[in-house]
């Protein structure tokens, strides 16, 4: 398995109730997984644990046979090779599309950064908008910029937090199709969380439903 998560347990410091309790999950390389659950069910927290933005209380997280977290190991977020698109996209408003995308590519030579930016802009269909600012883009275009920024460093895994929640209902269907095309073309392993079962059906290869009674996850 490409991603292996075993006995993952997490609760916030001031809480007696766990957010995630003994969660196991395996994901194949190139698979698109949806985690479906209502607000407050722990699905976004799970993404933050996988990305390294929160630290589990116990359990094991491994990607491609590299342990990212266990009783003796904690790999920092910037060293995990994971790309994440946040629910609000988190674009820098004072930067152009091009600068937003190349922001995390400082280890590359300038010519390599420019080339990689062109590649991901073409992938998401925004190559003509590289000099615009986020406020000049539609919600769907902003989402694609955030996706391009996450893909630019060539991560091993892509995480999406409620990827359609900020989009109008009348364009969600089109954006779902575009997003699936982009992810499949990139050939990247993807986990996304949502509260909308239609999002899961449209985009995912496999659905993982959160069962709050069991404080765990049921795979379907």
N, C-alpha and C positions, 0 to 999 in steps of 0.2 A: 504493500500500500504506500501511496505517496505521502499522505498525511495520516498520522496516527495520534489520536488523543485518548488517553486512558485515565479513568478515575479523577477527572478534573473537578476540583472543588474550589468554590470562591464565595466569600461573604465580605461585606464591607465592615470596617473596623467597629463601627458603632451599632452594628446590627447582630442580633442573635440568630436570625434566619438566613440560610444560605441563598444566594442568587442562583448558583449552579451547584448541583450536588451529584457527584459520581457520574459525570458525563463521559461517555465513550463515543468516539466517531472515527471512522476510517474513510478516506477519500482517495479515489484513483487519480492518477495523473491525467490532466485534461478534462476532468469531470466538473460540471457546474452543479453545485449543491445549494438548495434553498433551505433556510431555517425559518420556519413559519411560527409566529406567536404574537400574542397581543402585547400592547405597551406594558412595560414593567415586568415582562416574563424572563428577561435575562439574555435575550438574543443579541442585543448590541454590546452588552458586557462581554459576551463570549468572543465577539470580534476583537474587542480591545485586549482581551487576554491572549488571543492568538497573535495579535500584532505586537504584543509586548508593552502596550500602553497601561495595562494593569497587570499585577503580579498575582498568580493563583496562590491559594493557600496550600494546595497540594495537588498531586497528579503529574502527568507527563504529557508534553507536547513535542512532537518530532515531525520534521518535514524532510523528505528525501533522505531518510536515515540519519539526519542530523538532529540531535536532541537540543531543543530550544529552552525547555524548562523541565526540571525534575528536582529531586531533593538536594542535589549538589550543583545544578546548572541553571543559569539565567542569562540568556543572550539578549543584549540590548536591542531595542526596536530597529535602530539604523543598521544593525548587522544581520537582521533576519531575512532580508531579501523578499519582503512582503509589501505589496502595494495596497493602499486603502483609499477608497473614495467615501468621504464622510457625507452624512445626510444633507448638510447645508453646503456641500462642495468645498468650502474653505478655500476659495480662490483669493489671491491677493488683489484687492480692488485697484491698487495703484500700479499694478504691473500689466503689461500687455499679455495676450494669450501666449505668445512665444516665450516671454520671460517667466510666466507662470510654469510653463512646461519644463523649461531648462533650469529652473531654480535648484532642483535636486541633482543636477548633473555636473556639479563643480569638479568632480574628479576627472572628467573628460577634457580633452583639448577643445578649444573653441570651435574648431572646424568639425569635430566629432559631435559636439553638442548641437550645432546647427543642423547637421545631417540627421541626427536622431530625432530632433524636433520635427523636421520635415517628414520623416517616416511615420511618426505617430499622428501628426496632423492629417496626413493622407489616409491613414488607417481609420480615423474617426470622421473623415469627410469635412475637415475645416481648414484646409490648406490656404484658402483665400482670406481667412479671417485672422491671420497670425498677428496683425498689428492692432487689432481692436482690444478694448478693455472689457472686463466682465460686465459692466453696466450697459454695454452696447450689444449684449448678446441675449438671446431668449433663454428660458430655463433649460430647454433641451440642449442648446448649444453650450451653456455653462456646464451641464453635466458631462458632455463629451470632452470639454477641456479638462475637467477634473479627472476623467478617465484616461485621457492622453497623458496627463502629468503622472498618474499612478503607473502607467505602462512604460513610460520613458526609460526608467532605470532597468528595464527587463526583469521584473520580479519573478519569483518562482510561483507565487500565489497572489491572487487578486481578491480583496475583500470589499464588499459593497454594503453600506449601511442604508437600508430603506431607499434604494436607488430611484424609485418613482414617486416618492411621497410629495415632492415639491413641484410635480408636473400636473398640468390641467388634465382632467379626465379625457377630454377629446383628443389629446395627442399621446396618451399613455400607450395605446396599442402600437402606434407607429414607433415610438421610442423603444418599446420592448423588443420589437423586431430588429431595430438598428443595433441595440446593445448586444443582443445574442449574436448577430452577424460579426460584430467587432470582436467579441470574446472568442468566438470560434475561429475567426481568422488569425487572431493572436496566438491561438493554441495554448491558452493559459488555464491553469486550474483556478476555479473561482468558487467562492462561498459568499452568498448574499443573504441578508436577513430582510424579512418583510412581514407585514400583518395582513397582506392581501393574497388570498389563495390564487387569484387569477394571475398575479405576477409570477408566482411559483410555477404554475402550469405552463405559462408562456415561455419562461426562460430556463428553468432548471431541468437537469437530467434526473435528479432525485430530490425528493422532498423530505425534510426532517421536521416533524411537528413537535413543538414543546408541550409536554404534559405537566401542567402546574401541580396537579395532585401528587404526582410521583417526583416532582422537582427534578425531572430528568428529560430525556429526549427520546421520542419514538420515531424510528426511521420507517418510511413507507416507500 
